[in-house]
Amino acid sequence: MSVVTVRNLPEETHRALRLRAAEHGRSTEAEIRDILEQAVRPAARLMIGSALAAFGERFGGLDLDMPRDQAPTDPAVFE
């Protein structure tokens, strides 16, 4: 796990975080983790696969009959 240090946090902000954490029955550190998690990974975020499927459905979909090539691939050369 990564560690993040927040410097120069105003005392009013720290106090508000402590109160919010107490309301939710967890530590201030756990409250901050939850706030950050919700900010960068919201539960209602749009997933690209879902967006592409919805786009296809809106336009009637696409029916491709393309058999998969079963031939082995050549290995990559990094020289």
N, C-alpha and C positions, 0 to 999 in steps of 0.2 A: 504494500500500500504506500501511496505517496503521502508526503507530509507538506502542508502549506502553512506558512506563517503570515498573519495579517498584521501589519504594523500600523501604528497611528490611528487605531480605531477609536472614534470619539466615545467618551464615557457614556453618553446618552444612548448610543447604538448598542454598546455592550450591555447596558442595563436592560434595554428593550429585548435583546436576545435572551438574556437570563429569564426575564418574565415570560416570554413566549415559550421557552423551553419548559419552565415550570408548569405552564398551562397544559402542555402536551405530555407532561410526566416524564421528561427525559433530561439528559444533561445538556448544557449549553453547546458542547462539542457535537453531540448527536443532532441537536436542532440545526446547527450550522451545516452539517453534512446533508440533512434533509432539504434545507433551503437550496443549497447548491445543486443537489441532484434534481430537484424539481425545476430549477432554472435552466439547466443544460440538457435535461432529458425528460421533457414533459410527457405525461402519460398519453396525451391526445396528439402526439406528434404524428405527422404524416409519413408513412413508410413508402418508399419509392416503388416497391413491388405492388402495393395496394393502389397507389396512384396510377401506375401503368395499366393495371387490370381494369380500373374504373374507366380510364380513358378508352381502352379497347371496347368495353361494354357500351359506352356512350355512342360509339360509331358502328355498332353491330358486330364487333369482333373481327377476327381474321383467321381464316382456316387455311393453314399451310400444310401441304402434304409433301414433306421433305424428309426422306429417310436419312438416318444418321450414318455418317461415314464411319465404318468400323475399322478402317485401316489404321495401323499403329502410327503414331506421330514420331517424327525425328526429335531426338533430344536437343535441347538448346546448347549452343556453343558460345561461351563467354571469353573468347580470345581476341 
